[in-house]
Amino acid sequence: MSTMASAPSSDALYLLHEGTQYQSYRYLGFHLEEKDSVRGVRFAVWAPNAKQVNVSGSFNGWDGRNMA
């Protein structure tokens, strides 16, 4: 499990927005992480025109509308 990744730099965000960030896997998707001895998952998407983003899993009965 990795430690918490730092936020993307302003240059990385610029390239992501431009469509030339070829290492976006470092920032987007899910990443198992640990911070202050607490294990968890960081999840990020790039969806600038999305009205809503849902995440589903065993933690919410596989229903992305229910964020328990």
CYANA upper distance limits for C-alpha pairs under 8 A (distance plus 0.5 A):
  1 MET  CA     32 LEU  CA      6.26
  1 MET  CA     33 GLU  CA      6.05
  1 MET  CA     34 GLU  CA      7.29
  2 SER  CA     32 LEU  CA      7.01
  2 SER  CA     33 GLU  CA      5.43
  2 SER  CA     34 GLU  CA      6.89
  3 THR  CA     33 GLU  CA      5.62
  3 THR  CA     34 GLU  CA      5.47
  3 THR  CA     35 LYS  CA      6.84
  4 MET  CA     33 GLU  CA      5.94
  4 MET  CA     34 GLU  CA      6.46
  4 MET  CA     35 LYS  CA      6.51
  5 ALA  CA     33 GLU  CA      8.41
  7 ALA  CA     27 TYR  CA      8.26
  8 PRO  CA     12 ALA  CA      6.24
  8 PRO  CA     13 LEU  CA      6.86
  8 PRO  CA     27 TYR  CA      7.28
  9 SER  CA     13 LEU  CA      6.81
 10 SER  CA     14 TYR  CA      6.59
 11 ASP  CA     15 LEU  CA      6.77
 12 ALA  CA     16 LEU  CA      6.62
 12 ALA  CA     21 GLN  CA      7.10
 13 LEU  CA     17 HIS  CA      6.60
 13 LEU  CA     21 GLN  CA      8.44
 14 TYR  CA     18 GLU  CA      6.58
 15 LEU  CA     19 GLY  CA      6.49
 15 LEU  CA     20 THR  CA      5.61
 15 LEU  CA     21 GLN  CA      5.18
 16 LEU  CA     20 THR  CA      6.50
 16 LEU  CA     21 GLN  CA      5.10
 16 LEU  CA     24 SER  CA      7.51
 17 HIS  CA     21 GLN  CA      8.45
 23 GLN  CA     27 TYR  CA      8.47
 24 SER  CA     28 LEU  CA      6.39
 25 TYR  CA     29 GLY  CA      7.25
 27 TYR  CA     44 ALA  CA      7.42
 28 LEU  CA     43 PHE  CA      7.38
 28 LEU  CA     44 ALA  CA      5.34
 28 LEU  CA     45 VAL  CA      5.90
 28 LEU  CA     46 TRP  CA      7.67
 29 GLY  CA     43 PHE  CA      5.93
 29 GLY  CA     44 ALA  CA      5.83
 29 GLY  CA     45 VAL  CA      6.65
 30 PHE  CA     41 VAL  CA      6.84
 30 PHE  CA     42 ARG  CA      6.00
 30 PHE  CA     43 PHE  CA      4.78
 30 PHE  CA     44 ALA  CA      7.12
 31 HIS  CA     41 VAL  CA      6.02
 31 HIS  CA     42 ARG  CA      5.71
 31 HIS  CA     43 PHE  CA      6.98
 32 LEU  CA     39 ARG  CA      7.92
 32 LEU  CA     40 GLY  CA      6.42
 32 LEU  CA     41 VAL  CA      5.10
 32 LEU  CA     42 ARG  CA      7.01
 33 GLU  CA     39 ARG  CA      6.33
 33 GLU  CA     40 GLY  CA      5.98
 33 GLU  CA     41 VAL  CA      6.25
 33 GLU  CA     42 ARG  CA      7.37
 34 GLU  CA     38 VAL  CA      5.85
 34 GLU  CA     39 ARG  CA      4.83
 34 GLU  CA     40 GLY  CA      6.58
 35 LYS  CA     39 ARG  CA      7.13
 54 ASN  CA     64 GLY  CA      5.40
 54 ASN  CA     65 ARG  CA      7.07
 55 VAL  CA     63 ASP  CA      8.50
 55 VAL  CA     64 GLY  CA      5.47
 56 SER  CA     60 ASN  CA      6.80
 56 SER  CA     61 GLY  CA      7.90
 56 SER  CA     62 TRP  CA      5.21
 56 SER  CA     63 ASP  CA      5.88
 56 SER  CA     64 GLY  CA      4.76
 56 SER  CA     65 ARG  CA      8.41
 57 GLY  CA     61 GLY  CA      6.72
 57 GLY  CA     62 TRP  CA      4.96
 57 GLY  CA     63 ASP  CA      7.69
 57 GLY  CA     64 GLY  CA      8.11
 58 SER  CA     62 TRP  CA      6.06
 59 PHE  CA     68 ALA  CA      7.61
 60 ASN  CA     64 GLY  CA      7.58
 60 ASN  CA     66 ASN  CA      6.40
 60 ASN  CA     67 MET  CA      6.52
 60 ASN  CA     68 ALA  CA      6.12
 61 GLY  CA     66 ASN  CA      8.44
